[in-house]
Amino acid sequence: MDDLYREQILEHYKQPHNWGELENADLEFEDFNPLCGDELKVQLRVEDDKIAEIRFSGHGCAISQASASMASDEVIGMPVGDLLKLDRDFVLDLLGIDISATRMKCALLTLKVLKSAGLGHAAGWETETPASAAEANGSAPRPTEL
């Protein structure tokens, strides 16, 4: 079963859905994972307080880019306020495979950027996101320091 999910991740990475720039976005936010260099920008067009259109851009590993592609399909039609209710399980369920602690921030960058767009300012990392090896050794800033 994991092979099926891995294949889906690779397909979203190679041919991402909702990729590009959105003219006249109502909400947008961009952020990065300082530990591996993944960058992600999300732009939302809102109609009647619901996400009518979404685009994302950036670069990074297959996990970060595939999670953005998969999540972008899921949030179309969602009330903006519901973005703030999304949690790590939303992204992890979409990916469908076990994500190691070192790759967790890659997977959850999408969630952080979506929530930040909905808030209009930077959201923190999910509280249950484990510290990476670099953070645990003190060589990288903690997310609360960013």
Backbone hydrogen bonds, N-H to C=O, Kabsch-Sander energy under -0.5 kcal/mol:
donor,donor_aa,acceptor,acceptor_aa,energy
5,Y,1,M,-1.7
6,R,2,D,-2.9
7,E,3,D,-2.4
8,Q,4,L,-2.0
9,I,5,Y,-2.5
10,L,6,R,-2.3
11,E,7,E,-2.2
12,H,8,Q,-2.3
13,Y,9,I,-2.0
14,K,10,L,-2.6
15,Q,11,E,-2.8
19,W,16,P,-0.6
20,G,56,F,-2.4
23,E,21,E,-0.5
25,A,22,L,-0.7
26,D,44,L,-2.3
27,L,44,L,-2.1
29,F,42,V,-2.1
31,D,40,L,-2.4
33,N,38,D,-2.6
36,C,33,N,-1.0
37,G,33,N,-2.7
39,E,59,H,-3.3
40,L,31,D,-2.6
41,K,57,S,-2.9
42,V,29,F,-2.8
43,Q,55,R,-2.8
44,L,27,L,-3.5
45,R,53,E,-2.7
47,E,50,K,-2.5
50,K,47,E,-1.8
51,I,78,M,-2.6
52,A,45,R,-2.8
52,A,50,K,-0.7
53,E,45,R,-1.6
55,R,43,Q,-2.1
56,F,18,N,-2.1
57,S,41,K,-2.1
59,H,39,E,-1.1
65,Q,61,C,-2.2
66,A,62,A,-2.5
67,S,63,I,-2.2
68,A,64,S,-1.4
69,S,65,Q,-2.1
70,M,66,A,-2.9
71,A,67,S,-2.4
72,S,68,A,-2.2
73,D,69,S,-1.3
74,E,70,M,-1.3
75,V,71,A,-1.8
76,I,72,S,-0.7
77,G,51,I,-3.4
78,M,75,V,-2.4
80,V,49,D,-2.1
82,D,79,P,-1.4
83,L,79,P,-0.6
83,L,80,V,-1.6
84,L,80,V,-0.6
84,L,81,G,-0.7
85,K,82,D,-0.8
86,L,82,D,-0.7
86,L,83,L,-1.0
90,F,87,D,-1.5
91,V,87,D,-0.9
92,L,88,R,-2.8
93,D,89,D,-2.7
94,L,90,F,-1.3
95,L,91,V,-2.2
96,G,92,L,-2.3
100,S,98,D,-0.5
103,R,100,S,-1.0
104,M,100,S,-0.9
104,M,101,A,-0.5
107,A,103,R,-2.0
108,L,104,M,-2.3
109,L,105,K,-0.8
109,L,106,C,-0.5
110,T,107,A,-0.5
112,K,108,L,-2.2
113,V,109,L,-2.4
114,L,110,T,-2.7
115,K,111,L,-2.5
116,S,112,K,-2.1
117,A,113,V,-2.2
118,G,114,L,-2.0
119,L,115,K,-2.2
120,G,116,S,-2.4
121,H,116,S,-0.9
129,T,126,E,-2.1
136,A,132,S,-2.8
137,N,133,A,-1.7
138,G,135,E,-1.3
139,S,134,A,-2.3
140,A,134,A,-0.8
145,E,142,R,-2.3
146,L,143,P,-1.1
